[in-house]
Amino acid sequence: MILTCSQMQAAEKALFATGVEARPLMEKAGLGCAEAIRQFFPGPGLAMVFAGRGHNGGDALVAGRWLRARGWQVVARLTGPVEELAPLTRLQWELFEEEPEISGCPASPDVVVIDGLLGIGARGPLRESLSAPAREMARLRALGARVFAIDIPSGVDGDSGEPHPGAVTADVTLAIGHLKTGLLEDRALDHVGRLVRIPLPEIVSGEGDASRTTLHAESLREWLPVRSYGLHKSAAGRVGIVAGSPGMTGAACLAALGALRGGAGLVTVYCHPEAFPVVASKAAPEVMVRPFDPVAGLAGIEVHALGVGPGLGEWAEAARTLVTESPLPVVVDADSLNDLARVGGLKRLEAVADRRLVTPHPGELARLWPGAGNGTRLEVTRAVVERHGVVLLHKGSRTLIGAPGQPVAYNSTGHPGMATGGIGDVLTGLCSALAAGGVPLYQAACLGSWLVGYAAELALLPDRAGEGVSAGDVAGCLPCAIRHLRRGVF
């Protein structure tokens, strides 16, 4: 459920009216924030807490106290005199001060900044007393620290997403209880960063926007089938990847690797005949490779789902019939999307729309659907789905997934290091594998988007650098991402 700030405040007020006290809820929220930070930085490091006067500052202080209990070195700064703190925040400051500080250097050189200046009740630009700590957080971030915002980055409007001058830029936003509307607005993207929801089941609202949702492990894992002990490779899903032409063989291999690491039982690449020797030599040994015959298509070939388009180039026309007529679930990507754009666009898919997952990035969508430049990403996603009936995976830093009769889903995982070639090919293979395993296309798109983003996060864990992650690294982390999804992570 996506709530406005007033809806969230009303839900909290209604909860407290039943006799529930605020302090246990704050302790739970702060602990959740600390555990989420430790997911990204498993080893103890240095945490710097910037706490404002209100309960947002109290949440931040609780998180700092729990990090200190886990071996972190934690320092905290208030934005004003202790006497001006809200009573519960003042209590949290006193408890924080009572905890003994960790002596010596932390085991890890990681530096984390916790933004607890303002909560969702704040409006307008930052006050002068908050501008200086916001600038200090920006300075630390420029030096390599990672900023975690409690509930919302200070200076970003919780309803509209408007970032006021000097607003905090967070790498991760820890949304407590429910996501607020402003966090999902396009204009807020670079300030919000990676989205984490800190569950507080006690806070229930009968209001909110049910037409949108965010993707998190707690809800996604029930969509991932649990395998029976006697499962065999054919029942695990047979995937056909129609991809690869001379000079673009890597795309075929990466898509096949995404399908393989995503759990497909059998993966076969059907590539341009001239690319066959190269693809056959480069593909993983578990992958079968065949030259694709446009006349015969896949007649007589038994697969459960197809991924079509990566690295096909101009040869995508040869595979067009598969895209427009195959009765199988088909993930349509890359050059097959561009080929569709030349011959009528998404209208060509309407006869098979319920079995098509299209995965364009913004440039491909602009070619495929002329209205893509008009409106927000949410508006465009809804319009495409409503008009053409396909499942749409609208790629971007905050990927959106839409389908008829389903809420538009915002992916929460990933990082800027994913801005590199081949990630989309891995995603195509993964979604194809999920579909071949019997997962409905909307769910396959949601799972695939979350898993690829989370696998990219896992690929950073050895040094947590922001760049240098390759598509092959991401594919290699998919099995671990699937295991973490089943276990439950933020």
C-alpha positions in Angstrom: 0.0 0.0 0.0 1.3 3.5 -0.9 0.2 6.2 1.5 0.3 10.0 1.6 1.9 11.5 4.6 -1.4 12.5 6.1 -2.7 8.9 5.6 0.4 7.5 7.4 0.0 10.0 10.2 -3.7 9.1 10.6 -2.9 5.4 10.7 -0.3 6.1 13.5 -2.8 8.2 15.4 -5.4 5.5 15.2 -3.0 2.9 16.4 -1.9 5.0 19.4 -5.6 5.6 20.2 -5.9 1.9 20.9 -3.4 2.2 23.7 -0.3 1.2 21.8 2.7 3.2 23.0 5.1 5.0 20.6 8.3 3.9 22.3 8.1 0.1 21.5 7.2 1.0 17.9 10.2 3.4 17.7 12.5 0.6 19.1 11.2 -1.8 16.5 11.6 0.7 13.6 15.1 1.6 14.7 16.2 -2.0 15.0 14.8 -2.7 11.5 16.8 0.2 10.1 20.0 -1.0 11.8 19.5 -4.5 10.4 18.8 -3.1 6.9 22.1 -1.1 7.1 23.9 -4.3 8.1 22.5 -6.1 5.0 24.5 -3.7 2.8 27.5 -3.4 5.2 27.8 -6.8 7.0 31.1 -5.9 8.8 31.1 -3.3 11.6 32.2 0.2 10.4 31.7 3.8 11.4 28.2 5.3 11.5 27.5 9.0 11.8 24.0 9.8 13.0 22.4 13.2 12.3 19.4 13.5 14.5 16.7 16.2 14.4 14.3 17.2 17.1 11.4 15.0 16.1 10.7 11.3 16.1 12.7 10.8 12.9 15.7 11.7 15.0 14.6 9.2 17.6 14.4 6.4 15.0 17.9 7.4 13.9 19.3 7.3 17.4 17.8 3.8 18.0 19.4 2.6 14.8 22.7 4.0 16.0 22.4 2.3 19.3 21.7 -1.1 17.7 24.6 -0.7 15.4 26.9 0.1 18.3 25.6 -3.1 20.0 26.7 -5.0 16.8 30.2 -3.7 17.1 30.0 -0.5 15.1 31.7 2.8 16.1 28.8 5.3 16.2 28.8 9.0 16.7 25.7 11.2 16.8 25.1 14.9 16.2 22.0 16.8 17.3 20.7 19.8 15.3 20.0 21.8 18.4 20.0 21.8 22.2 18.9 18.6 24.0 16.1 20.6 25.7 14.5 21.2 22.3 14.1 17.5 21.5 10.7 15.8 21.5 10.3 13.9 24.8 10.7 10.5 23.2 13.6 11.6 21.1 15.3 13.1 24.2 14.9 9.7 25.9 16.6 8.0 23.0 19.4 10.5 23.1 19.9 9.7 26.8 19.9 6.0 26.1 22.4 6.4 23.3 24.7 8.5 25.5 24.6 5.8 28.2 25.8 3.1 25.9 29.6 2.7 26.0 31.4 3.7 22.8 33.4 1.1 20.9 37.1 1.8 21.4 39.6 1.6 18.6 39.1 1.4 14.9 36.2 -0.6 13.4 36.9 -3.8 11.6 35.7 -2.3 8.3 36.7 1.1 6.8 33.1 1.6 5.7 31.5 4.9 6.7 27.7 5.2 6.9 25.7 8.4 7.4 22.2 8.2 8.9 19.9 11.0 8.0 17.4 11.6 10.8 16.9 15.3 10.4 13.3 15.4 9.3 10.3 13.1 8.9 7.3 13.0 6.8 5.6 15.9 8.6 8.1 18.4 7.4 7.1 20.8 4.6 9.1 23.3 2.5 12.8 24.1 2.2 15.3 23.1 4.9 15.6 25.5 7.8 19.0 27.2 8.2 19.7 25.1 11.3 19.3 21.9 9.2 21.1 23.2 6.1 24.6 22.9 7.6 24.2 19.2 8.7 22.7 18.4 5.2 25.7 20.0 3.6 28.0 18.0 5.9 26.2 14.8 4.8 26.7 15.7 1.2 30.4 16.3 1.9 30.8 12.9 3.5 29.0 11.3 0.7 31.4 12.9 -1.8 34.2 11.3 0.1 32.8 7.8 -0.2 30.3 7.5 2.7 26.9 6.0 2.0 23.9 7.9 3.2 20.8 6.1 4.7 17.7 8.3 5.1 15.2 7.4 7.8 11.7 7.3 6.2 12.4 10.1 3.7 15.5 12.1 2.7 15.4 15.4 4.6 14.2 18.2 2.3 12.2 16.0 -0.1 8.5 16.5 0.0 6.8 13.3 1.2 3.8 13.7 -1.0 5.0 15.3 -4.2 8.6 14.1 -4.2 9.8 17.6 -4.8 13.4 18.0 -3.7 13.8 21.4 -2.1 17.2 23.2 -2.4 19.9 21.5 -0.3 17.8 18.3 0.1 19.7 15.2 1.3 20.8 12.8 -1.4 20.5 9.3 0.0 21.9 6.1 -1.4 19.3 4.1 0.5 15.9 5.3 1.9 14.6 3.2 4.8 10.8 3.7 4.6 9.1 2.8 7.9 5.8 1.0 7.8 4.6 2.0 4.3 6.0 3.7 1.3 5.0 7.4 0.9 3.8 8.7 -2.4 6.7 11.2 -2.8 9.3 8.4 -2.7 8.1 7.0 -6.0 7.9 10.2 -8.0 10.3 10.5 -10.9 11.7 13.8 -9.5 12.7 12.2 -6.2 14.6 9.3 -7.7 18.2 10.6 -7.4 17.5 11.7 -3.8 15.8 8.5 -2.7 18.1 5.9 -4.1 17.5 2.2 -3.2 14.2 1.7 -1.5 13.9 -0.5 1.6 10.7 -1.0 3.5 11.0 -1.5 7.3 7.8 -3.5 8.1 5.7 -2.4 11.0 2.6 -4.6 10.7 1.0 -2.8 13.6 0.4 0.2 11.4 -2.7 -0.5 9.2 -4.5 1.9 7.0 -7.8 1.5 5.2 -6.7 4.2 2.8 -3.9 4.5 0.3 -3.2 3.8 -3.3 -3.8 0.1 -4.1 -3.1 0.6 -7.8 0.6 0.7 -7.1 2.9 -1.5 -5.1 6.6 -1.9 -4.4 8.6 -5.1 -4.7 10.1 -6.5 -1.6 11.3 -10.0 -0.6 8.5 -10.6 2.0 5.8 -10.5 -0.7 7.8 -11.8 -3.7 9.0 -15.1 -2.2 5.6 -16.7 -2.2 5.6 -16.3 -6.0 8.8 -18.3 -6.3 7.8 -22.0 -6.7 9.2 -24.4 -4.1 10.7 -27.4 -6.0 9.7 -30.9 -5.2 12.4 -33.4 -4.3 11.7 -35.5 -7.4 11.9 -32.6 -9.9 13.7 -33.4 -13.1 15.4 -31.1 -15.6 12.6 -31.1 -18.1 10.0 -30.2 -15.5 12.2 -27.4 -14.2 11.6 -25.6 -17.5 13.0 -25.7 -21.0 14.0 -22.3 -22.3 14.7 -21.3 -25.9 16.8 -18.2 -26.3 16.6 -16.7 -29.9 19.5 -14.4 -29.9 22.9 -13.6 -31.3 24.3 -12.6 -34.7 27.8 -11.8 -36.0 29.5 -9.3 -33.7 26.8 -9.6 -31.0 27.3 -13.1 -29.7 27.8 -12.0 -26.1 24.2 -11.0 -25.8 23.1 -14.5 -26.6 25.5 -16.0 -24.1 24.5 -13.6 -21.3 20.8 -14.3 -21.9 21.5 -18.0 -21.7 23.5 -17.6 -18.6 20.6 -15.6 -17.0 18.3 -18.5 -17.8 20.7 -21.1 -16.5 21.4 -19.3 -13.3 17.8 -18.5 -12.9 17.0 -22.2 -12.5 16.0 -23.4 -16.0 16.3 -27.1 -16.5 17.4 -27.0 -20.1 18.6 -23.9 -22.1 19.1 -23.8 -25.8 20.3 -20.8 -27.8 19.1 -20.5 -31.4 21.4 -18.0 -33.1 22.2 -16.6 -36.5 23.9 -19.5 -38.5 27.0 -17.4 -39.1 27.3 -16.7 -35.4 26.9 -20.4 -34.4 30.6 -21.3 -34.1 31.3 -18.3 -31.9 28.3 -18.7 -29.7 28.9 -22.5 -29.4 32.4 -21.8 -28.2 31.5 -19.0 -25.8 28.4 -20.2 -24.2 28.4 -22.0 -20.8 29.0 -25.8 -21.3 25.5 -26.5 -19.9 23.9 -24.5 -22.7 23.0 -26.1 -26.0 23.5 -24.0 -29.2 21.7 -24.4 -32.5 21.6 -22.3 -35.7 18.1 -20.8 -36.1 16.2 -21.6 -39.3 13.7 -18.7 -40.0 11.7 -21.0 -42.3 11.3 -23.9 -39.9 11.2 -21.6 -36.8 11.0 -23.8 -33.7 8.8 -26.4 -35.3 9.4 -29.7 -33.5 11.4 -28.1 -30.8 9.9 -28.4 -27.3 10.4 -25.5 -25.1 8.2 -24.0 -22.4 9.1 -20.3 -22.9 11.2 -18.1 -25.2 13.4 -15.1 -24.8 13.8 -13.3 -28.2 15.8 -10.4 -29.3 19.2 -9.9 -27.6 22.0 -9.3 -30.2 19.8 -10.2 -33.2 20.5 -6.9 -35.0 18.9 -6.6 -38.4 18.3 -10.4 -38.3 15.5 -9.8 -35.8 13.1 -9.7 -38.8 13.8 -13.4 -39.2 12.4 -14.2 -35.7 9.4 -11.8 -36.0 6.9 -14.6 -36.5 7.9 -16.1 -33.1 7.3 -12.8 -31.5 3.9 -12.1 -33.1 2.4 -15.6 -33.4 4.0 -18.1 -31.0 1.5 -19.5 -28.5 4.3 -19.8 -25.9 5.1 -17.2 -23.2 7.7 -14.9 -24.9 10.0 -12.4 -23.4 10.6 -9.8 -26.1 13.7 -7.6 -25.8 16.3 -5.5 -27.5 16.4 -5.9 -31.3 13.0 -7.6 -31.5 11.5 -4.6 -29.9 13.2 -2.3 -32.5 11.9 -4.7 -35.2 8.4 -4.3 -33.9 8.7 -0.6 -33.9 9.4 -0.7 -37.7 6.3 -2.8 -38.5 3.5 -1.3 -36.4 4.7 -1.5 -32.8 2.8 -3.2 -30.0 -0.4 -3.5 -32.1 1.3 -6.5 -33.7 1.2 -8.3 -30.4 -2.5 -7.8 -29.5 -3.5 -11.3 -30.6 -1.0 -12.8 -28.2 -0.7 -10.0 -25.7 -1.5 -12.0 -22.6 1.6 -14.2 -23.4 4.0 -11.4 -24.1 6.4 -9.7 -21.7 8.0 -6.7 -23.4 11.1 -5.3 -21.7 12.1 -1.9 -23.2 14.5 0.6 -21.9 13.3 4.2 -22.4 14.9 4.6 -25.8 13.4 1.4 -27.1 10.0 2.3 -25.7 10.2 5.7 -27.4 10.7 3.9 -30.8 8.1 1.3 -30.0 5.3 3.6 -28.6 5.3 7.2 -29.8 3.4 8.4 -26.7 6.3 7.3 -24.4 7.6 10.9 -24.2 4.4 12.3 -22.9 3.8 11.9 -19.1 5.6 10.3 -16.2 6.9 6.8 -16.3 3.9 5.7 -14.3 1.5 7.3 -16.7 3.3 5.8 -19.7 3.4 2.3 -18.2 -0.4 2.4 -17.4 -1.2 3.7 -20.9 0.8 1.0 -22.7 -0.7 -1.8 -20.6 -4.3 -0.4 -21.0 -4.0 0.1 -24.8 -2.1 -3.1 -25.7 -2.7 -5.6 -23.0 0.9 -6.8 -22.7 3.0 -7.3 -19.6 5.4 -4.3 -19.6 8.7 -4.2 -17.8 9.6 -0.6 -18.2 13.3 -0.5 -17.5 15.1 2.2 -15.6 16.7 3.1 -12.3 13.3 2.4 -10.7 11.9 -0.3 -13.1 8.1 -0.4 -13.4 6.1 -3.5 -14.2 2.5 -3.3 -15.4 -0.1 -5.8 -16.6 -3.8 -5.8 -17.1 -5.7 -6.1 -13.8 -2.5 -5.8 -11.7 -1.0 -2.9 -9.7 1.9 -1.2 -11.2 5.0 -2.5 -9.4 8.1 -0.5 -8.6 11.3 -2.4 -8.2 13.3 -1.5 -5.1 16.7 -3.1 -5.7 19.8 -2.3 -7.7 22.4 0.4 -7.9 24.1 2.8 -10.4 26.8 0.2 -11.2 24.2 -1.7 -13.2 24.5 1.0 -15.9 26.5 -1.3 -18.1 25.9 -3.4 -21.2 24.4 -6.9 -20.8 22.3 -6.5 -17.7 19.2 -6.5 -19.8 20.2 -9.7 -21.6 20.6 -11.5 -18.2 17.2 -10.2 -17.2 15.6 -11.6 -20.4 17.1 -15.0 -19.7 16.0 -15.0 -16.1 12.4 -13.9 -16.9 12.3 -16.6 -19.6 13.4 -19.3 -17.1 10.8 -18.2 -14.5 8.1 -18.3 -17.2 9.3 -21.7 -18.3 9.0 -22.9 -14.7 5.3 -22.0 -14.7 5.5 -18.5 -13.1 2.9 -16.1 -14.7 4.5 -13.4 -16.8 3.6 -10.5 -14.5 5.1 -12.3 -11.5 8.1 -13.4 -13.6 8.8 -9.8 -14.5 8.5 -8.7 -10.9 10.7 -11.5 -9.6 13.2 -11.1 -12.4 13.6 -7.3 -11.9 14.0 -7.7 -8.1 16.4 -10.6 -8.4 18.7 -9.0 -11.0 18.9 -5.8 -8.9 19.6 -7.8 -5.7 22.2 -10.0 -7.5 23.9 -6.8 -8.6 24.0 -5.7 -4.9 25.5 -9.0 -3.9 28.2 -8.6 -6.6 29.4 -5.5 -4.8 29.8 -7.0 -1.3 33.5 -7.8 -1.5 34.4 -4.1 -1.8 31.1 -2.3 -2.2 32.4 -0.3 -5.1 29.8 1.5 -7.2 31.1 0.7 -10.6 32.9 -2.2 -12.3 30.1 -4.8 -11.9 29.7 -6.7 -15.1 26.6 -8.5 -16.4 28.4 -11.8 -15.9 29.0 -10.9 -12.3 25.3 -10.3 -11.8 24.3 -13.6 -13.5 26.8 -15.4 -11.3 25.1 -14.0 -8.1 21.6 -15.0 -9.2 21.5 -18.4 -7.3 22.6 -16.6 -4.1 19.9 -13.9 -4.7 17.2 -16.6 -5.1 18.4 -18.2 -1.8 18.3 -14.8 0.0 14.8 -14.1 -1.4 13.5 -17.4 0.0 15.1 -16.6 3.4 13.8 -13.0 3.5 15.9 -9.9 3.2 15.2 -6.1 2.9 
